[in-house]
């Protein structure tokens, strides 16, 4: 299978780059991975180009000549850490799931505090120190 060119220009068509943290580094897996197929299908229906990359591809991708922050958005999925979204944002691109909410979602105590501060009913939560 041909190795994809994740950062190539797509003309005037919008581009969604899905940065997926997975346990594999096999690019062919994106063809059979159900969530990636669903994202690809949704993009096709909406007339949006899509590319699927791993977090390790991100630094080179963000340096790609012609990759436009105006027409390119990034979706960070899987086990990719919030710093992936931070790098996207720092380079001037849009991260559909921004670094702040990603970091919040990974911290159960902060999530509970956030929900409580914003009036959502939550079970009593206690921080335990080791």
Secondary structure as UniProt FT lines:
FT   TURN            6..7
FT   TURN            11..12
FT   STRAND          15..21
FT   TURN            27..28
FT   HELIX           29..32
FT   HELIX           34..46
FT   STRAND          49..53
FT   HELIX           55..57
FT   HELIX           58..62
FT   TURN            65..66
FT   TURN            69..71
FT   STRAND          72..78
FT   HELIX           82..90
FT   TURN            91..92
FT   STRAND          94..95
FT   HELIX           99..106
FT   HELIX           108..117
FT   TURN            118..119
//
